[in-house]
Amino acid sequence: MSSPAGIPSSVLDMIGNTSMLELTGFDAGLCRVFLKLENQNPGGSIKDRMALAMVTAAERSGQLQPGNTIVEATAGNTGIGLALVAAVKGYRLILVIPDKMSTEKIAHLRALGVDIRITRSDVSPGHPDYYQDMAARITARTPGAYYVNQFANAANPRAHEQTTGPEIWEQMNHEVDAVVCGVGSGGTITGLSRFFARVSPQTEMVLADPVGSTLAGYVQTGKPGPSGSYAVEGIGGTCVPQIADLSRVHRAFSIGDKESFMMARELLRESGILAGSTTGTLVSAALQYCREQTAAKRVVTFVCDSGNKYLSKLFSDYWMIDQGYIERPVTGTLRDLLTRRYEEGSVITVTPDDTLLTAFQRMRIADVSQVPVVEEGRAVGILDESDLLLAVHDDESHFRQPVRSAMTSRLETVPPSASLTDVQRILDKGLVALVVENDHFRGLITRSDLLSHLRRRLK
């Protein structure tokens, strides 16, 4: 039985034809900025387009046969696009992913049945742990494996030349003065450059690049820029990808991690657009470009993927504070180490009268191994996994007993005025330090908290 007219019969038929939205409420000078909402693709990102195109091209060429295994190196979104295609078409998929990728992306891939190999994100091409080199080795030793290699696959830019470009052109009524892109594999900027070279040679291609990526340097000076680490996912690199053609790109903007993250958060608050870190980079660059213009222009950029893949990172206040992107007033006391503060309601606690089952469930949900026991704002104990196990291992009905029956009442407390040495002595015992001020619990300090504090001071 055929589907009703206009209703797709496969999720792959829903890739592309995404909406365009004008960005308002931001300082764009004389210009107007339009966002191509690629987060509307079924896999949640622009990478769905090239994932489908690359697999389809490999099938047509005979490089990919039924029962084969697809292998790819990816920052996450290409992997999700490939996983979507592989699931529908029945291929096994192996992905090599750098270790800085968000937990949401990895969870999404695992839910799709992908074989994931996580490797280092701090190494360059030629190192055995570099994700592209590792993917190539896995392909060589896996019978019936096809290495997609998005960085050298001609179907990647062709997907954007044949679909993304024409969609933008029609949606903008053939009036596009500039397009702002990032470079991950290079497919988007290359495909769009080729398309606009034919239909609108005056349309300017603009590169948005993370600070720490060398690619902006190639555009600005013809030589690689300063190399460094950055937290934005999916764009930037140490060298120009094989398929990337930057010959029509004459402007480049380097955007720092903090600016990218804060822009993505502002997009959500001000426009209701839940977008990822790359989108923050692109929108920041587009607005900078616009504010430099002395004549009105129509500028297009992208919501590259959905921010639901970054809820544990840039949309988490705690992660942003831990990383130093959100700054709190410095007190010079141990309060500076408390990312999660009790008075703000951000510390997971239990009361002495809560059941051990309640304590266990809160620990699991929060992914912590211990919880302070607090009564009327006072710390009266601490409960960890070993206390719980000792209480219930002989009789699971003991989960119904109150926390006070198993908690440790001997606490290691320090006032906010204590030194880091005082904290270290407590941590060296394998314990946590509870910060108490005027008999009121303020928060707890773990080894992780101390390490994060020391790293922030390094900056």
C-alpha positions in Angstrom: 0.0 0.0 0.0 1.5 3.4 -1.0 1.8 6.3 1.4 -0.5 9.3 1.1 0.7 12.0 -1.3 3.5 14.1 0.3 4.2 11.7 3.2 7.7 10.1 3.0 8.0 6.4 3.5 11.6 6.6 4.8 13.3 8.9 7.2 16.0 9.4 4.6 13.5 11.1 2.4 13.2 13.8 5.1 16.8 14.9 4.7 17.1 18.5 3.3 14.6 21.1 2.4 15.1 22.7 5.8 13.5 26.0 6.8 15.1 29.5 6.7 14.6 31.9 9.6 15.6 35.6 9.9 17.6 36.3 13.0 16.2 39.3 14.9 17.1 40.9 18.2 20.9 40.9 17.6 23.1 43.7 16.5 23.7 43.1 12.8 24.5 46.6 11.8 23.0 47.5 8.4 22.6 43.8 7.5 20.0 41.1 7.8 21.0 37.7 8.9 19.2 34.5 7.9 19.6 31.1 9.5 19.3 27.9 7.5 17.8 25.5 10.1 19.8 22.3 9.5 18.9 21.1 12.9 15.6 20.1 11.3 17.2 17.2 9.5 16.2 13.8 11.0 19.6 13.2 12.4 19.6 16.7 13.8 22.4 18.3 11.7 23.6 19.4 8.3 25.8 16.3 8.1 22.8 14.2 7.2 23.0 15.6 3.7 26.5 14.4 3.0 26.1 11.1 4.9 23.3 10.1 2.6 25.2 11.3 -0.5 28.4 9.5 0.3 26.7 6.2 1.0 24.6 6.5 -2.1 27.6 7.3 -4.2 29.5 4.3 -2.8 26.6 2.0 -3.6 26.4 3.3 -7.1 30.1 2.8 -7.7 30.1 -0.7 -6.3 32.5 0.2 -3.4 29.7 -0.6 -0.9 27.9 -3.9 -1.2 25.1 -5.4 0.9 26.5 -6.8 4.2 29.6 -4.6 4.1 30.8 -2.5 7.1 31.1 1.3 6.9 34.0 2.9 8.8 34.4 6.6 9.4 36.3 9.1 11.6 33.9 11.8 12.9 33.4 14.5 15.4 29.9 13.1 16.0 27.4 14.6 13.7 28.6 12.9 10.5 28.5 9.7 12.6 24.9 10.3 13.5 24.0 10.9 9.9 25.9 7.8 8.8 24.2 5.8 11.6 20.8 6.9 10.4 21.6 5.8 6.8 23.3 2.6 7.9 20.3 1.7 10.1 17.8 2.2 7.3 20.0 0.4 4.7 21.2 -2.4 6.9 25.0 -1.8 7.2 27.2 -2.3 10.2 28.9 1.0 11.2 32.2 1.5 13.0 33.0 5.1 14.1 36.3 6.5 15.5 35.5 9.5 17.6 37.8 12.0 19.4 37.4 12.0 23.2 36.2 15.6 23.5 32.8 14.8 22.0 29.7 15.4 24.1 28.2 12.4 26.0 24.8 13.1 24.2 26.3 12.5 20.8 28.0 9.3 22.0 24.8 8.1 23.6 22.8 8.8 20.4 25.3 6.8 18.4 25.2 3.9 20.8 21.4 3.9 20.7 21.6 3.5 16.9 23.8 0.4 17.4 27.1 1.9 16.3 30.4 0.3 17.2 32.3 3.2 18.7 36.0 3.5 19.1 37.0 6.6 21.2 40.5 8.0 20.7 42.5 11.1 21.6 41.6 14.6 20.5 45.0 16.1 21.4 47.0 14.6 18.5 47.7 15.6 14.9 47.7 13.7 11.6 50.4 11.0 11.5 50.0 10.1 15.2 48.6 6.5 15.5 45.8 7.7 17.8 44.7 10.5 15.4 41.1 9.6 14.6 41.4 9.6 10.8 44.6 7.4 10.9 42.9 5.0 13.3 39.8 4.7 11.0 42.1 3.9 8.0 43.8 1.1 10.0 40.5 -0.3 11.1 39.3 -0.4 7.5 42.4 -2.2 6.4 42.0 -5.0 8.8 38.2 -5.4 8.6 37.0 -7.7 5.8 34.4 -6.0 3.6 34.9 -2.6 5.1 34.4 0.7 3.3 36.1 3.8 4.6 33.8 6.8 3.9 36.5 9.4 4.6 34.4 12.5 4.5 37.6 14.6 4.3 38.4 13.3 0.8 35.1 12.1 -0.5 33.9 14.1 -3.5 30.2 13.3 -2.8 30.5 15.4 0.4 30.8 18.9 -1.3 28.6 17.7 -4.2 25.7 17.1 -1.7 25.8 20.8 -0.8 26.3 22.0 -4.3 23.3 20.1 -5.5 20.9 20.5 -2.5 21.9 23.1 0.2 23.0 25.8 -2.3 19.9 25.6 -4.5 17.6 25.6 -1.4 19.3 28.8 -0.1 19.1 30.5 -3.5 15.4 29.8 -3.8 14.5 30.6 -0.2 16.4 34.0 -0.4 14.7 34.9 -3.7 18.1 35.0 -5.5 19.5 37.7 -3.2 22.4 36.4 -1.2 25.3 38.8 -0.5 27.4 36.5 1.8 27.4 33.0 3.3 29.2 32.3 6.5 30.4 28.7 7.0 32.8 26.7 9.2 35.2 24.0 7.9 35.0 20.6 9.4 35.5 18.3 6.5 35.2 21.3 4.1 32.2 19.9 2.2 29.7 22.7 3.0 31.9 25.7 2.2 33.3 24.0 -0.9 29.9 22.9 -2.3 28.4 26.3 -1.7 31.3 28.1 -3.2 30.9 26.1 -6.4 27.2 26.7 -6.5 27.4 30.4 -5.9 30.3 30.8 -8.3 27.8 29.8 -11.1 24.7 31.5 -10.0 25.9 34.6 -8.1 29.7 35.1 -8.4 29.4 38.3 -6.3 28.2 36.3 -3.2 31.0 36.4 -0.7 32.1 33.2 1.1 33.1 33.9 4.8 34.9 31.5 7.1 34.0 31.2 10.8 36.8 29.4 12.6 37.5 28.5 16.3 40.5 30.2 18.0 43.1 27.5 18.0 42.3 26.2 14.5 44.8 27.1 11.9 42.4 27.5 9.0 41.6 31.2 9.4 45.3 31.8 8.8 45.2 30.2 5.4 42.4 32.6 4.3 44.0 35.7 5.9 47.7 35.2 5.1 48.0 32.1 3.0 49.7 30.4 5.9 48.4 28.3 8.8 47.5 30.4 11.8 48.5 29.7 15.4 47.5 26.2 16.5 46.0 25.4 19.9 43.3 23.5 21.6 39.6 24.5 21.5 36.4 23.0 22.9 34.0 23.8 20.0 33.1 20.5 18.3 33.0 19.7 14.6 34.9 22.5 12.9 38.4 23.8 12.7 41.7 21.8 12.3 45.4 21.9 11.9 45.4 21.6 8.1 43.0 22.2 5.1 41.0 19.1 4.4 41.6 17.4 1.1 38.2 18.3 -0.4 38.2 21.8 0.9 38.5 24.5 -1.7 39.0 27.9 0.0 39.9 29.8 -3.2 36.7 31.9 -3.1 36.9 32.5 0.7 38.5 35.9 1.3 37.2 36.8 4.8 37.8 34.8 8.0 36.8 35.4 11.6 38.4 33.6 14.6 35.9 33.1 17.4 36.9 31.9 20.9 35.2 29.1 22.7 33.6 31.3 25.3 32.1 33.6 22.7 30.8 30.6 20.8 29.2 29.0 23.8 27.7 32.2 25.1 26.2 33.0 21.7 24.6 29.6 21.5 23.1 30.1 25.0 21.9 33.6 23.9 20.3 32.2 20.8 18.2 29.9 23.0 17.2 32.6 25.4 16.5 35.3 22.9 15.2 33.4 19.9 14.2 30.0 21.2 16.8 28.3 18.9 18.4 25.3 20.5 21.7 25.1 18.7 25.2 23.6 19.2 28.6 25.2 19.7 29.4 25.4 16.0 26.3 27.5 15.4 27.5 29.9 18.1 30.8 30.2 16.2 29.0 30.8 12.9 26.5 33.4 14.3 29.2 35.3 16.1 31.3 35.5 12.9 28.2 36.5 10.8 27.4 39.3 13.2 30.9 40.5 13.3 31.0 40.5 9.5 27.7 42.4 9.4 28.8 45.1 11.8 31.8 45.8 9.6 29.7 46.5 6.5 28.9 50.0 5.3 26.0 48.9 3.0 23.0 46.7 3.7 23.6 43.1 2.9 21.7 39.8 3.2 23.8 37.2 5.0 23.1 33.5 5.4 24.6 31.2 8.0 23.5 27.9 9.6 22.1 26.3 12.7 24.4 23.4 12.1 23.0 21.0 14.6 20.7 20.8 17.6 21.8 21.9 21.1 20.2 18.9 22.7 23.5 17.2 21.9 25.3 19.6 24.3 23.0 19.8 27.3 25.7 18.4 29.6 28.3 20.9 28.2 27.6 24.4 27.1 24.0 24.5 28.3 25.1 23.3 31.8 25.9 26.2 34.1 28.1 23.8 36.2 30.1 22.7 33.2 30.5 26.3 32.1 31.7 27.3 35.5 34.0 24.3 35.8 35.6 25.2 32.5 35.9 28.9 33.4 33.5 30.2 30.8 31.1 31.6 33.4 32.9 33.5 36.0 31.8 34.1 39.6 33.1 36.8 41.9 36.4 35.7 43.4 36.3 35.6 47.2 39.8 34.2 47.8 38.1 31.5 50.0 37.1 27.9 49.6 33.7 29.2 48.3 35.6 29.6 45.0 35.9 25.8 44.8 32.2 25.3 45.2 30.8 24.9 41.7 27.6 23.6 43.2 26.4 25.5 46.2 23.8 24.3 48.7 22.1 27.7 49.1 21.5 27.7 45.3 19.8 24.3 45.5 22.4 22.7 43.3 23.9 20.1 45.7 22.3 16.6 45.8 21.5 15.9 49.4 19.3 13.7 51.6 17.8 14.1 55.0 18.4 11.6 57.9 14.8 10.5 57.6 14.9 9.7 53.8 15.1 6.0 53.0 18.2 4.4 51.7 16.4 3.7 48.5 15.7 7.4 48.0 19.4 8.1 48.7 20.4 5.4 46.2 18.1 6.7 43.5 19.4 10.3 43.9 23.0 9.1 43.7 22.3 7.2 40.5 20.4 10.0 38.8 23.1 12.6 39.7 25.9 10.1 38.9 27.6 10.6 42.3 29.0 8.1 44.7 28.2 10.0 47.9 25.7 12.5 49.2 25.7 14.9 52.2 23.0 14.3 54.8 21.6 17.7 55.7 19.0 18.6 58.3 17.7 22.2 58.6 20.7 23.5 56.7 23.2 21.7 58.9 25.4 18.8 57.6 24.8 15.9 60.0 26.4 13.1 58.0 27.5 11.7 54.7 26.4 8.6 52.9 28.5 6.8 50.3 28.1 3.7 48.2 30.1 1.6 50.6 27.8 2.6 53.5 24.8 1.7 51.4 26.2 -1.7 50.3 27.1 -2.6 53.9 23.6 -1.7 55.0 21.6 -3.7 52.4 23.9 -6.5 51.1 22.4 -9.1 53.5 18.8 -8.0 53.1 17.5 -5.8 50.3 14.5 -4.8 52.5 17.0 -2.6 54.4 16.6 -0.1 51.5 13.5 1.0 53.4 15.5 1.9 56.4 16.3 5.6 57.1 19.5 7.2 56.0 20.5 7.9 59.6 20.9 4.1 60.1 23.8 3.9 57.6 25.3 7.3 57.3 28.7 8.3 58.6 28.4 11.0 61.3 32.1 11.8 61.7 32.6 14.6 59.2 35.6 16.3 57.8 34.5 20.0 57.8 36.4 23.1 57.0 35.4 26.8 57.1 35.5 28.9 54.0 38.6 30.6 55.3 40.6 27.3 55.5 43.5 26.7 53.1 43.9 24.4 50.1 46.4 22.5 52.2 43.7 21.8 54.8 41.5 20.5 52.0 44.3 18.4 50.5 44.8 16.7 53.9 41.2 15.6 53.9 41.2 14.4 50.3 44.4 12.5 51.0 42.4 10.3 53.4 40.0 9.4 50.6 37.3 11.6 52.0 35.5 14.8 50.8 35.7 18.2 52.5 32.4 19.7 53.7 32.5 23.5 53.8 30.6 24.8 56.8 30.1 28.4 57.7 28.4 29.5 60.9 27.1 25.9 61.4 25.5 26.0 58.0 26.4 23.6 55.1 27.7 25.5 52.0 28.9 22.6 49.8 31.5 19.9 49.4 34.9 19.7 47.8 36.0 16.6 46.0 39.3 15.9 44.2 37.6 16.8 40.9 36.6 20.2 42.4 40.1 20.9 43.5 41.6 19.9 40.1 39.1 22.1 38.3 39.9 25.1 40.6 43.7 24.6 39.9 43.1 24.4 36.2 41.1 27.6 36.2 43.9 29.4 38.1 46.3 28.3 35.3 44.3 30.3 32.8 
